[in-house]
Amino acid sequence: MAPIRLLELLILLAALAGFAGLLLRRNLFLKVLAMDVLGSAVVALFVLLAARSGLRSPILPRSGALLAQDYADPIPQAVILTAIVIGLSIQALLLVVITQMARIDPSLDTASFEPSDQP
Amino acid sequence: MTPNWSSAGTLLTIWLLVPYLAAFLAVLLPSLSHGLVLLCCGATAVVGAHTLLHGTNAELQLLGDFGVQLSLDPLAGWFLLLNGLVCGAVWLEARQQAWDRTGWMLLLVLLGSLNTSFLTTDLISLYVSLEVVGISAFLLILRGQSDNTPWIALRYLLIGNTAMAIYLIGAGLVYAQAGSFQFAALAALLPGAPLVLVLVGLLAKAGVFLNGLWLPRTHAEAPAEISALLSGVVVGGGALPLLRLEQLNAGIAELLLPIAAGSAVLGVIYALGVSDAKRLLAWSTLAQMGLVLLSPAAGGLMAFAHGVAKGGLFLTARHWPTRSLSAWREQPMAWPVLLPVWIGSLSIAGLAPMLGYSAKKQLESSVAPPVALLLLVLSVGSVAVYSRLCRAPLARATALRPWGIWLLMLAPLIGGLWRIGQVKSGWLVSLLVLLLGVAVDQALEWQRRRGPVALPSLDRLPDLLGGLGLVGAGLLLAISAGVA
């Protein structure tokens, strides 16, 4: 198996594991961590996409001349930087709310927060 | 494109960025905040109205080929006008609630990020603006006072971010296959996993069908002004990109048709069953967002007509004597509140001469005959839903002056009268639908008095996440069945 295929498979597995964790874990904190696993898989996917054309950092040398063709694609790398920042800030906001909610139920069991009234 | 495009493009960019700058200023100099909010809302409404009146079709590419792509067209014009009006009305109402500077900042950031999400036509700019919309909406929901508030807010952000992570995987795959992040590149691809992942994310943001099951409780539990923002415009941030994709590729519209129709049916059934008035409005939003997605030709007008009416209805919630629909008949409301409730209800139920009527007419004329028949059945259901709200008796006049609600309710009235010339026939059908709807409502009311309706609860956290997975799997199956 080509290494890039293997990496693709691993990233897919990581994304699925994150989604499964979100779905199956009962603890709210672990749910948020699972969301982060999903987010990290997305970041890894973009980095892998960028590496398809080459592994060298896409930075022009001082002379301005392109020395080789095996540069990584800069577009997905640039794009995913924003997503990393957004992911981090959302993670932080969720954890702040979770610390507040721990006062209601320190075990952070999701079921204890679900309201039981009519839909 | 106009000859002096560069200056118009600069103006457009400045207009997009001003709300963010205004948000910072509103925190630093609170005395300016009212003026800044008014300026930004006014400018947004003016840009929207100008686009609609002149039928502008402008594209703008910032920062080179892989940069931000913006598109200003009449479809976006409807959403911009809606955004300006709803945010303006919320400002008018929130002034009486003595919001602090954080509130104004969040309102301005929400306005600005929604404007950006309405204009961009590339997947990554859309991702960024929708995440900013999500974060500011989350912080606004957190301003609520009830015990449930942290849970509702956390659930909103968790679901929204998961949906956007799925969307981002789709965006990455689109880039891998097409070498571009633009909507046009996605629409030109053969339907497959990238399209499904993007759609699942956007459907969750738009609050449609199983992906939108988070919506009813969130919109019902938030404070009245925030609910108006969420149901009025925030759902549009997900709906407009979907409409753009449908516009670019008719196959996507076909793919989404069952989901949109399912959302409309599910929303009406639950709105008929619930016993809480705000929950009724929220379930009706889920139904109406389904109708918006039925056709890109009528989607803009539908979303506008629904947004102004629903925003106004949610704003009246602060002045209701009770939220329980079973006590609705005994609780009188003063005319400044009761009149907007009637206007909004008539408009969303799609009865002449309100704007909702002409929107529904336009929708019926742009879909296939079987879907038009379904629409007719659904309008009977909508009338039955909203006649539940129109039962409140009139109270003695009070000194209440809810200017924001009146501002929003002017839109269905004026818009309806302005478009009434285009609608020659159909009054008889409208009357028939009204009578049938009221009859259905009476029959259901008799049923409800005999015992409470037991609808299954669909919005526990695993249900919401499972809904994302189910819709994604369904879409994939539909695509592979269509290809084979």
Interface residues (C-beta under 8 A of the other chain):
Chain A: A15 G18 F19 L22 L23 L28 K31 V32 M35 L38 G39 A41 V42 L45 F46 L49 R52 I75 P76 V79 T82 A83 I86 G87 S89 I90 L93 L94 V97 I98 Q100 M101 T110 F113 E114 P115 Q118 P119
Chain B: F66 I124 Y127 V128 E131 G134 I135 F138 L139 L142 N148 P150 W151 A153 L154 L157 L158 N161 T162 A165 L168 I169 G172 Y175 A176 F181 P216 R217 Y270 G273 V274 S275 D276 R279 P452 L455 P456 S457 L458 D459 R460 L461 P462 L465 G466 G469
